[in-house]
Amino acid sequence: MTAVYLSEACRLYILVVLLASAAGKARAIGSFAETLETLVRIPARWSRHAAAAIAASELLVALALIAGGTAAHRGMAAALAMFLAFTAVLLVALVQRQTVSCNCFGAGDHPISAWDVARNLLLISACAAWLLMRPPAVSLGPGAWTLLAGAAVIAFLISTNLRRVAALLRLTRRSETSEAPFTLPLGQVIPAFEGRARADGRRVTSSELEGQAAILLFLSSGAGVGLWIVPADSRHDISPLLEGSALLDHVIFLEPAVRDQLNPRRAAPFYLFIDHRMVALASGQIGDDDWTSFVDQMKEIAPDADTAA
């Protein structure tokens, strides 16, 4: 039964796309004709006729899918062939870096891009899945048809707006990052972690810090205190910054997930003070009051040492 639902979902999805595409082209036949002139070098005197023929073909294929039976199989094969041809044209245009608006679903103002290819690949996959499954004919109830039709419309809206969906996801991710806590709650035991020492490649575990105070110092491009310097992200190599310094031996590389737990905003230069029980005591940007106080304490303990790092 699952194969039946999946098959019908694919058929309805392609049906919705073809109907919307044919209607959009019919409403903006001139815009689509101009697209054909640019993409496939059709002469202007024939482009409008070619645009109308493509829109009519999409409508005929949609009607075949509605008819069912042998007609539906022929229609789906024709739809697959059309989507393959459209994708080939898009790929050639992208390789040649042509700048032309995508008017596949009516007049549009965004130039063709890899998102249009991605959309077509989804359509090709749906066509191929339907042709390969060939489920037995089963009568579905009105509720099932309504559900599948709704799913098909949603799939159409998503697949034809992949660019906007991706932009929304990026915006959401950026918002989540900006609202992320500066670090894990102070007073809480930090999660166990393991890293790789920059100097000799040996594994360094958080258990080695137990019993002594410690500092995790996150950077981009003192007595009785352990100091570990952590690159704030994987894009920057801080080795040149510390070349020739004894601090280079204190650099460790953490797994991204662990690093993001300890430094959620990937701030730099950022520090995290940990006591001998592995409890986070303070965190912030280097140069703030807590950091200045720490430097002053180190100077009192070892006045001849350079603690300004």
C-alpha positions as CSV (number, residue, x, y, z in Angstrom):
1,M,0.0,0.0,0.0
2,T,2.9,2.3,0.7
3,A,4.1,2.0,-2.9
4,V,0.6,3.0,-4.1
5,Y,0.6,6.2,-2.0
6,L,4.2,7.1,-3.1
7,S,3.4,6.4,-6.7
8,E,0.3,8.5,-6.6
9,A,2.1,11.3,-4.8
10,C,4.7,11.3,-7.6
11,R,2.1,11.4,-10.3
12,L,0.1,14.2,-8.7
13,Y,3.3,16.2,-8.1
14,I,4.3,16.0,-11.8
15,L,0.7,16.8,-12.7
16,V,0.6,19.9,-10.6
17,V,4.0,21.0,-11.9
18,L,2.9,20.6,-15.6
19,L,-0.4,22.4,-15.1
20,A,1.3,25.3,-13.3
21,S,4.0,25.4,-15.9
22,A,1.6,25.4,-18.9
23,A,-0.6,28.0,-17.2
24,G,2.4,30.2,-16.4
25,K,3.8,30.1,-19.9
26,A,0.4,30.9,-21.3
27,R,0.0,34.0,-19.1
28,A,3.5,35.2,-20.0
29,I,4.1,33.7,-23.4
30,G,6.1,36.7,-24.6
31,S,8.6,36.4,-21.7
32,F,9.0,32.7,-22.2
33,A,9.5,33.3,-26.0
34,E,12.4,35.7,-25.1
35,T,13.9,33.1,-22.9
36,L,13.9,30.6,-25.7
37,E,15.5,33.1,-28.0
38,T,18.4,33.4,-25.6
39,L,18.7,29.8,-24.4
40,V,18.2,27.8,-27.6
41,R,18.8,30.5,-30.2
42,I,15.3,30.3,-31.7
43,P,14.7,33.1,-34.2
44,A,12.4,35.8,-32.9
45,R,9.8,35.1,-35.6
46,W,9.5,31.5,-34.4
47,S,10.1,31.9,-30.6
48,R,6.4,32.7,-29.8
49,H,5.2,29.6,-31.7
50,A,7.8,27.4,-30.0
51,A,6.8,28.8,-26.6
52,A,3.1,28.0,-27.3
53,A,4.0,24.5,-28.5
54,I,5.9,23.7,-25.3
55,A,3.1,25.0,-23.1
56,A,0.6,23.0,-25.1
57,S,2.8,19.9,-24.8
58,E,2.9,20.2,-21.1
59,L,-0.9,20.5,-20.9
60,L,-1.3,17.4,-23.1
61,V,1.1,15.4,-20.9
62,A,-0.8,16.5,-17.8
63,L,-4.1,15.4,-19.4
64,A,-2.5,12.0,-20.1
65,L,-1.5,11.6,-16.5
66,I,-5.1,12.4,-15.5
67,A,-6.4,9.7,-17.9
68,G,-4.4,7.0,-16.2
69,G,-3.6,3.5,-17.6
70,T,-1.4,3.3,-20.7
71,A,-1.9,7.0,-21.4
72,A,-0.4,7.9,-18.0
73,H,2.7,5.7,-18.6
74,R,3.2,7.4,-22.0
75,G,2.6,10.8,-20.5
76,M,5.1,10.2,-17.6
77,A,7.7,9.0,-20.1
78,A,7.1,12.2,-22.1
79,A,7.4,14.3,-19.0
80,L,10.7,12.6,-18.1
81,A,12.0,13.3,-21.6
82,M,11.0,17.0,-21.4
83,F,12.6,17.5,-18.0
84,L,15.8,15.9,-19.2
85,A,15.8,18.2,-22.2
86,F,15.1,21.3,-20.1
87,T,17.8,20.3,-17.7
88,A,20.4,19.9,-20.5
89,V,19.5,23.3,-21.8
90,L,19.9,24.9,-18.3
91,L,23.3,23.2,-17.8
92,V,24.6,24.4,-21.1
93,A,23.4,27.9,-20.3
94,L,25.1,27.8,-16.9
95,V,28.3,26.6,-18.3
96,Q,28.2,29.4,-20.9
97,R,27.3,31.8,-18.1
98,Q,24.3,33.1,-19.9
99,T,22.2,35.7,-18.0
100,V,18.6,35.1,-18.6
101,S,15.5,35.1,-16.4
102,C,13.8,31.8,-15.7
103,N,10.3,32.1,-17.0
104,C,9.4,28.4,-16.8
105,F,6.3,29.2,-14.6
106,G,5.5,32.6,-15.9
107,A,7.4,35.9,-16.0
108,G,10.2,35.9,-13.5
109,D,12.9,38.3,-12.4
110,H,15.6,35.9,-11.2
111,P,18.3,34.6,-13.5
112,I,18.7,30.9,-14.1
113,S,20.9,29.2,-11.5
114,A,21.9,25.8,-10.1
115,W,18.6,26.0,-8.1
116,D,16.7,25.5,-11.3
117,V,18.8,22.5,-12.1
118,A,18.1,21.1,-8.6
119,R,14.4,21.6,-9.1
120,N,14.5,19.7,-12.4
121,L,16.5,16.9,-10.8
122,L,13.7,16.5,-8.3
123,L,11.1,16.3,-11.2
124,I,13.3,13.8,-13.0
125,S,13.5,11.6,-9.9
126,A,9.7,11.7,-9.4
127,C,9.1,10.7,-13.0
128,A,11.7,7.9,-12.8
129,A,10.3,6.6,-9.5
130,W,6.7,6.5,-10.9
131,L,7.8,4.6,-14.0
132,L,9.9,2.1,-12.0
133,M,7.3,1.4,-9.3
134,R,4.3,0.5,-11.5
135,P,2.1,-0.3,-8.5
136,P,-1.1,-2.2,-9.0
137,A,-4.3,-0.2,-9.5
138,V,-5.9,0.4,-6.1
139,S,-8.9,2.6,-5.4
140,L,-8.1,5.3,-2.9
141,G,-10.7,7.1,-0.8
142,P,-11.4,10.9,-1.0
143,G,-9.4,11.5,2.2
144,A,-6.3,9.9,0.7
145,W,-6.7,11.8,-2.5
146,T,-7.0,15.1,-0.6
147,L,-4.0,14.3,1.5
148,L,-1.9,13.3,-1.6
149,A,-3.1,16.4,-3.5
150,G,-2.1,18.6,-0.7
151,A,1.3,17.0,-0.4
152,A,1.8,17.4,-4.2
153,V,1.0,21.1,-4.0
154,I,3.4,21.6,-1.1
155,A,6.1,19.7,-3.0
156,F,5.5,21.9,-6.0
157,L,5.8,25.1,-3.9
158,I,9.0,24.0,-2.2
159,S,10.7,22.6,-5.4
160,T,9.9,25.8,-7.4
161,N,11.1,28.1,-4.6
162,L,14.3,26.3,-3.5
163,R,16.2,29.6,-3.7
164,R,13.8,31.2,-1.2
165,V,13.7,28.1,1.0
166,A,17.5,28.1,1.2
167,A,17.7,31.8,2.0
168,L,15.1,31.3,4.8
169,L,17.1,28.4,6.3
170,R,20.3,30.5,6.2
171,L,18.4,33.4,7.9
172,T,17.1,31.0,10.6
173,R,20.5,29.5,11.2
174,R,22.0,33.0,11.4
175,S,19.3,34.0,13.9
176,E,19.9,30.9,16.0
177,T,23.6,31.6,16.0
178,S,23.1,35.2,17.1
179,E,20.9,34.1,20.0
180,A,23.1,31.3,21.1
181,P,24.5,31.6,24.6
182,F,28.0,33.0,24.8
183,T,29.2,29.8,26.4
184,L,27.9,27.0,28.5
185,P,26.3,28.1,31.8
186,L,28.8,29.2,34.4
187,G,29.0,27.1,37.5
188,Q,28.3,23.9,35.4
189,V,30.8,21.1,34.9
190,I,32.1,21.4,31.3
191,P,31.5,18.4,29.0
192,A,34.3,15.9,28.6
193,F,36.4,16.6,25.5
194,E,39.4,15.2,23.7
195,G,41.7,17.1,21.3
196,R,44.9,16.7,19.3
197,A,48.0,18.7,20.4
198,R,49.4,20.9,17.6
199,A,53.0,20.3,18.7
200,D,53.3,16.5,18.6
201,G,49.9,15.2,17.6
202,R,49.2,13.4,20.9
203,R,45.7,13.1,22.2
204,V,44.8,15.5,25.0
205,T,41.7,14.7,27.1
206,S,39.9,16.9,29.6
207,S,40.6,14.4,32.3
208,E,44.3,15.6,32.2
209,L,43.1,19.0,33.4
210,E,41.4,17.6,36.5
211,G,43.0,18.8,39.8
212,Q,44.3,22.1,38.4
213,A,42.7,25.3,37.2
214,A,42.8,25.7,33.5
215,I,42.0,28.1,30.7
216,L,40.6,27.3,27.2
217,L,41.6,30.2,25.0
218,F,39.9,30.4,21.6
219,L,41.9,32.4,19.0
220,S,41.4,33.1,15.2
221,S,43.8,33.8,12.1
222,G,50.9,31.1,34.3
223,A,51.9,29.3,37.6
224,G,49.6,26.5,38.7
225,V,47.3,27.1,35.7
226,G,47.0,24.9,32.6
227,L,46.6,26.8,29.3
228,W,45.2,25.3,26.2
229,I,44.7,27.4,23.0
230,V,41.9,26.3,20.7
231,P,41.5,27.6,17.1
232,A,38.0,29.2,17.0
233,D,37.1,27.4,13.8
234,S,38.5,25.1,11.2
235,R,39.1,27.8,8.6
236,H,41.9,29.6,10.4
237,D,45.4,28.2,11.1
238,I,46.7,30.1,14.1
239,S,50.2,28.5,13.9
240,P,51.8,31.5,12.2
241,L,50.5,33.7,14.9
242,L,52.3,31.7,17.6
243,E,55.4,30.6,15.5
244,G,58.5,30.8,17.7
245,S,56.5,31.0,20.9
246,A,56.2,28.5,23.7
247,L,52.5,28.9,23.3
248,L,52.5,26.8,20.2
249,D,52.9,23.7,22.3
250,H,49.6,24.5,24.0
251,V,47.5,24.5,20.8
252,I,44.9,21.7,20.6
253,F,42.3,20.9,17.9
254,L,38.9,19.9,19.1
255,E,36.1,18.2,17.2
256,P,33.7,20.9,15.8
257,A,30.7,19.7,17.9
258,V,32.8,19.9,21.2
259,R,34.3,23.3,20.2
260,D,30.8,24.7,19.5
261,Q,29.6,23.5,22.9
262,L,32.4,25.3,24.6
263,N,32.3,28.4,22.4
264,P,28.8,28.5,20.8
265,R,29.2,31.7,19.0
266,R,32.7,30.8,17.8
267,A,33.9,34.1,19.3
268,A,37.6,35.1,19.1
269,P,39.6,36.0,21.0
270,F,37.5,34.2,23.6
271,Y,38.5,32.6,26.9
272,L,36.9,30.1,29.3
273,F,38.2,29.7,32.9
274,I,37.8,26.3,34.5
275,D,38.5,25.3,38.0
276,H,40.1,22.1,39.3
277,R,36.7,20.4,39.4
278,M,36.2,21.1,35.7
279,V,33.5,23.7,36.5
280,A,33.3,26.8,34.3
281,L,33.9,29.9,36.4
282,A,34.0,32.7,33.8
283,S,34.1,33.4,30.1
284,G,34.3,36.4,27.8
285,Q,36.4,38.3,25.4
286,I,40.1,38.8,26.0
287,G,40.6,42.2,27.5
288,D,37.5,42.4,29.6
289,D,37.6,42.8,33.4
290,D,37.8,39.1,34.2
291,W,40.7,38.6,31.8
292,T,42.5,41.7,33.1
293,S,42.1,40.5,36.6
294,F,43.6,37.1,35.6
295,V,46.6,38.8,34.0
296,D,47.2,40.9,37.0
297,Q,47.1,37.8,39.3
298,M,49.6,36.0,37.0
299,K,51.9,39.0,37.2
300,E,51.8,38.9,40.9
301,I,52.6,35.2,40.9
302,A,55.3,35.4,38.3
303,P,56.3,39.1,37.8
304,D,59.0,38.3,35.3
305,A,56.7,36.2,33.0
306,D,55.1,37.6,30.0
307,T,51.3,37.0,30.6
308,A,49.9,39.4,28.0
309,A,49.4,36.6,25.5
